[in-house]
Amino acid sequence: MKRQLALIRFALGSAHRRTGRTLSLAVALALVTFGYSSVLFLTEALRSEFRLAATALPDLTVQSLVAGRPALINEEQLPAIASIAGVVAVQPRVWGYYFVPAMSGNFTVVGVDTDAETVRRDLSLVMLEGKLPGASGEVVLGESLAAFLGLEITDAVTLPVGRAMKRLELVGTFRSQVALWTSDVILMNVADAREFLQVPPGQATDLAVLLSTPDEASVAARKIAELLPSARIVDRQLMSRTYDLTFDTRGGMMGGMLLSALVSFLILAWDRLTGVGPGERREIGVLKAVGWRTGDVLIARLWENTVIAVYGAVPGILAAYGYVFLARAPGLAEVLLGWSSIYPALRLTPAVDPGQFLVLLCLVVIPFVAASLIPAWRTATHDPHGLLRGAA
């Protein structure tokens, strides 16, 4: 153990003595690590966000399709769906996207029936302050959205509804682990939601179906499809897998695009590490002349390259963390999320685990250290007498 510590101290001193080479390799490694870390952090944060959101979705969502596009569905379909074996409840939902021209952004308007005991119970678990929406014109906003708009409890805002204007009073805010909800969701009573979204009575945006056995969702979906051939049935579990596949595909594409940068860096590292200057040759010659074995020189060089890898990887990872979770990944977020006018910008919750650092280690640090193995071995096997005489 003492021998290894001595070799590590020598490697640290050697890296500091060759400042130019160390900095050039560390900066190049930091840039490559920053790229891979940014993609990995953003992909995992989005995956975690959508997984949390998927857990709150109904087991099945029934949507009406007209000309291949989602349309309003008649609530008359409720009794037929509720009669299917395994269906516990069918709830019509009124929700949709409301575009505010002055802000050039979409907000998600959700109508909530506060007369239902289950709705009051569920909302009470996430309410931050204030009360639930009851009377016409009362709304509850997500914590992030209220902060973005600069609104506090009892403040009011006027929004256009068709050619008229409607005054909305903020009566409460809610907090959720899912940043997607707190960043753009407006809760109001069902009547107001119908007015904003122009959903007539007797119709709904979709139908939420709860099952006694969620694992049998495919069976229930097949029976609903027989009743409503033109409907689209969305399975929560299938949607969760689809999101995983989507982020895996987009994250993999971005990682593949960075592969050329990694290869270029490894070529640069090979070129810099194979070049042994006169001072370094004399140093190795002295070490071997005073009793250092070839294995000791080889291990010392590997430790030196590991130190360079740490010098480069750690700043790259920290910069990527700040870029994704503090700066909200401008440019990269649009690639993974898609371009849209959703507003305001999403603040992601960090979802970092040791496995991600292991992935980064395998992608960047290990290839760099492995690429330095042959140059280190060639340097360590030089004849000490030839080195001291200035031979190549």
N, C-alpha and C positions, 0 to 999 in steps of 0.2 A: 504493500500500500504506500509506504514512504517513497519507494522508487517511482511509482506512478505520479505521486504528488510532485516529486522533483521534476519529472518529465513535463508535467503540466505547467509548472512555474517557468521552466525553460521555454516551453512553447509560447506562453504569454509574452515573455521577454522578446522572443524571436519575432512574434507578430508585431510588437511595438517598434522594434528596430527597423523592420521593413514596412514603414508606414505607407509609402506610396502603393505598393502591391496590395497591402491589406485593405486600404481604403477603396481602391478600384474594385476589388473583388466583393467587398462588403456592400458597396453601393449597388453594384449590379445584382447581387443576391437579394438585397432589400427590395429593389424594384420588382423582381420576379416574385418574391414572396408576397409583396403587397398585392399584386394582381391576383394570385391564386387565393390569398386570404380573403380579399374583398368578395370574390365570387362565392367562396365557401361560406363565409359569414352571412352574406345576404341570402343565399339559397336556403341555408338552414333556418334563418330567422323567419323567412316567408313560409317555409314548410311548417314550422312550429305554429305560426300564426294561423294558417289555414286549418291545421289539425285541431287547434283549439276551437276555431269557428265551426268546424264540422261536427264536433261533439254536441253542439247545441241545436243542430238541424233536426227536423223530424225524420223518422225512419224512411218515409217516402214522401215525395213532393209531386203532386199531380198538376200538370200545366196543360192548358188548351193550346193547340197549334192551329193557326190559320195561315195558309200559304207558306207553311214551313217556319213560321215565326210565332213566338209566344203571344197569346191573346188572353183576354179575360175569360174566366170559366164560370158557368152557371152554378149557383149554389144548389140547384135542384138535384145535382149529382150526389149530394152528401148521403142521403138515405141508402142508395144502392151500394156505395163504397163501404158505408158503415156496417152493412149486412154481411160483408165478406168475413169468413172465419179468420180469427187472429187479429182483426182490426179492433183496437181499443177505442179510438176516437178519431174523428175527422174534423179539422178546424179550418174554416175559410180564413184566408189572410188577405189583408189589404195593405200593400206596400209597393213601393216603386221609387224611381229616381226623379228628382225634381231639379230642374235646371234653373239657376239664378243668373240671368244675363249680366247683372252688375258685377258679379264675382267670377263670371266665366267658369263656373264649376257646377258639378252635380252634388246633391245631397240625397241621402236615402231617407225617405219618409216612411214611417211604419205606424200603422194604426193599431192601437192596443185597446182591448176591451177590459177596462178596469173594473167592470162589474163581475168579471169571472174571478173566482177565488184563486185559481191556480196562477192566473196572470199577476194578480196582486202579490202573491207569495213569491213568485220568481223575480219580479221587479224589485221587491223590497230587499232582496239579497244583494242587489247591485247599486241601489240608490246611494248616492254620495251625500246629498243634501236636498232639502225641499220636499215636495210631495208629488204624487202621481198625477198625470193630466186627467182632468175630469170634465170641466165645463168647456164650451167651445172657445177656441183661441188659446188654450193652455198647452204648453209644450214642455217636454223634457229633452235636454240635449246631452250628448256624450261629453265627458269632462274635457277632452281635447278640443272638441268643436266649440264649446262654450268659451274656452280660453282663447281660441283663435279669433272668434268674433268679438271678444272683449265684453261678453255679457255676464251679468250676475243675476241672482234670484230677484224677481220682480221687474227686471228690465224687459222692454218690449222692442219688437222689430216688426216692420211692415214688409210683407212680401206680395208680389203680384200673383193673383189667381185668375187666369184668363185675362179679361180686360179690367177686372176689379182689383182692389188691394185688400189684403186681410191683415189685421193686427194680431200678432202672436205675443203672448207673455210667457217668459221663462219662469216656470214654477219649480223646477228641480233639475239636477244633473245626476248622471250615473257614471259609474266607473266599472270597467271590465278588464279582464286579463287580455282580451282580444282588442288590440289597437284598431283593427278594422272597424269595430263598432263605435268606439268612442271618438273616432276622427271625423265621421260624417253622418251619424244617425240622428234623426229628429223623431221623437215619439210624440204622438198626439192621439186624441180619441178617434174612433173609427169614422165618425161622421166628417170630421175635419180632413182626415186622410182621403176619404172619397172625394171631397171637394177639391183638394189640392191635385189629386191624381186623376180626377174625372172618371171615377169608377162608379157606375150607377148602382142603386140598391138591387140586391138579388144576384150580384156578380162579385167575383173576387179575383185577386191577382193569381192565386193558386190555392190548392187545398193541401194542408199538412196532415199526413196520416201517421198515427202512432200505432205501433204493433205490440202485441203481447210478447212475441219472440222476434227480435230484430234480425236474427240469423236467417229467418224464413222470409226475408224481404223479397227475394226473387220470386217466390211462389205467389205472394200477395200482389206483386207488381204484374205478374202474368194474368191474374184474375181481373185486376183493374183494367188492363189493356183489352181484355175481352169485352168488358162493359163499355169502355170508351176507346174505340179503335184509333181515333184521331188524337188522343192525348199523349203527352210525353210524361213518363214516370221517371223521376230522378231518385236513385237509390243513394242514401247517405254514404254507405260503405264504398260503393262504386265511385262516388264523387271524391271521397277522400283518396282513394287509390289513383284517380285521374289527376288530382292536384300533385300527388307525389311524383307521378310519371312526368307531368309537365315541368316541374321544377328540376327533376333529374335531367330531363332532356335539355332544357335551356342552360342549366348550370354546366352540363357536360359539354355543350357546344362552346360556351365561353371558355371553359378549361382547355378545350382542344385548340381554340384560337391562341391561347397563351403558350401552347406547346412549342411553337417556333421561338418564342422569347427564351424559354427554358433551354432549348437546344443551343441557341446562340450564346447564352451565358455559359453553358458547359464547355463550348468550344473556346470561349474567352478564358475560362478558368484553366483549361488544359494548356493553352498557349502561355499564360502567365506563370503557371506552376512548373512547366518544363524548362523555362529559362532560368538557369542557375548562374548568377553573377560571380565575379572573382571573389568578392568578400564572402559570399555564402560558401563558395568552394573551399576557401581557406578555413572557414569556421568548421565545416564538416571534417576537413582533414585534421584539424587540431583535436576535435572531439574523438575521432577514431584513433588518433595517435596516443591520446591519454587513456585509452582503454574502453571507449564506447564501442559496443557491438553494433553490427548492422541492424539488428532488431531494435536496439534502443533508438538509433537515428530514425528508423522508419516510424516507430511509435511517436517520437517527438514531432515529426513532420505531420503525422495524422492528427495529433492533438492540436498542432498549430492551425491546420485547415479546419478542424472542428471549432476552434475559437473564432476563426474568420466567419464560419457559417453562423455561429451564434450572434456575432456582431452584426451580421446582415439580416438574419431572420427575425430577431426580436424587434428591431425598429420597424421592419416591414409589417409584422403582425400588428403592432401597436398602431401604426399609421392606418392600416386597413380597418381596425376596430373603430377608430375615430371617424374615418371616411364613411363607414356604413351606418353606425349607430348615432353619431353626432351630426355629421353633415348630410345624412340620409342618402348617401350613395348617388349623387347626381350623375346622370348619364347611364350608369350601370342599372339602376333600379328600373328605368324605362325598358331596358332590354328584357329583364326577367318578368316584370309585371305587365308590360305592354303599355303603349302610349294611349292616354285618355285624358279627359278633362276632369277627372275626379279631384275633388278639392275639399279640404286642404291636404297638404302632403302628409303621408303616413309616417308616424314615428314608430319604428320597430323596437320590440323588446329583445335585448340580446339573448340569443339561444346558443351559448358556447359550452361545449363539453370537451373532456380530454380526448375523445375520439377525433375531433376536428384537428387538434394539434398533432395527433399521430398521422393523420392524412397529410398535413402540411410537411411533416418530417419525412414521410415517404416520397412526397412529390418533389421536394426542393432540396432539403438538407442532405439526405442520404445520397441522392445522385451526385451532389457536389463533392462530398467526402469520397464517394466511390471513384469519381473521375480523378481525384488527386492521388489515388492509391498507386498507380503505375509511375507517375512522376516522382512520388516520394520514394518508391522502391529503387528507381534508377539513381536518385540522388544518394540514397543510403549505401548503395553497392559500389560507389566510386572507390578507387584505390587511394588510401590516405597519402602515400608518398607522391603520387601523381598530382593530387589536389594541392599539396603543399608546394610543389614545384610549379604550380600554375597551369597544370595540364587540364584539358577539358574533361 
